[in-house]
């Protein structure tokens, strides 16, 4: 990924709910200066939208592959996303 502004949608599977994954993701995003959101899904996965410089997104994806203590990430799927208007901050949405 380059350093121009871009966005990706991410789905993280494994033991990723009930282990503080969303709050940890928000903290990582704030440290890296990326914007977007993270939420739990009904199927037990976690979804996120991450927007920012390509290098920061690459670093964030590496963090998500590891997850916080207590998590066990079995897979991570990514796809390019459209940049959302006025995307600011990083929110836990569900």
Secondary structure, 3 states (H helix, E strand, C coil): CCCCEEEEEEEEEEECCCCCHHHHHHHHHHHHCCEEEEEECCCCCEEEEEEEEHHHHHHHHHHHHHCCCCCEEEEEEEEECCCCCCCCCEEECC
